[in-house]
Amino acid sequence: MTTHLFKTLTIFCLLSFIISCGRPVCKNTNPIFDEYAPETKKYKDELVKQLAIVDKSKLTYWMDNYREDSNAQKYIQAHIQGDELCAKIVLLVRGSTKGIEGILKTKGMSYSGAVLKDLKFDIRQDSISTEFIFQEVGWILD
């Protein structure tokens, strides 16, 4: 009886953990994020505005995908959630790769949905382009 109870509790705990993992659902209320793609200047400019007014300590970043363009530039796309913000961010990987060595090595395979803890990036913005430049990730919770 004790063995059966132990197995049942173990399975219940494991299933509870699996179900609780993953990115929580968020609802975007910003029409610009609905109308434009995350790669566009209009979307990025709006994201810069929103990042300036939210409490960044309340934001969570979730890995979406990794890609390289025809010029061999590397990008990480992530979901941003929290403090009334529900959007995506496209990070250009140039220079620093601190904390994302595994993502680069596997080209993002098996990292979709992972939490990017303590994500840091710079914003480079002018009249022609807006870029979010990856700096570092403290750790990845997969």
Residue, then its C-alpha position, 0 to 999 in steps of 0.5 A: m500500500t505504501t509503495h502504491l501511494f508513493k508512486t501515485l504521489t510521485i506521478f502527481c507531483l511530476l505532472s503538476f510540475i510539468i503543467s506549471c512549466g511554460r510561459p503564462v498566457c498574456k494578452n496584448t492590448n497594444p494595437i501597434f504590436d498587433e499590426y506590425a511584425p517584431e522585426t519592423k521599425k514601427y514595432k521596435d520603436e513602440l517597444v522602446k517607448q513601452l520599455a521606458i515606462v514599465d518597471k523592468s524588474k517585473l518583466t520576464y523574457w521567454m526564448d521563442n526562436y533563434r535565426e541567422d539571416s543571409n548576412a550571417q547575423k544572429y538573432i534571438q527572438a523572445h517574448i516579454q511579459g509583465d507589468e502590462l506588457c505582452a510583446k516580442i523582442v528581436l535581439l541582435v547577437r553582436g559581440s557578447t554571447k555571455g550566457i547564450e553559448g548553448i543557444l548558439k551552439t544548438k542554433g536554438m534547438s530545445y531552448s524554445g520556452a526557456v526563461l532568459k533570467d537577468l537578460k540585458f541588452d542595449i538599444r540603438q535607435d536612430s531615424i533609420s533603424t532601431e536595434f536591440i543588441f544582446q549583452e548577456v543572460g544571467w542564466i537560462l531556466d529550461 
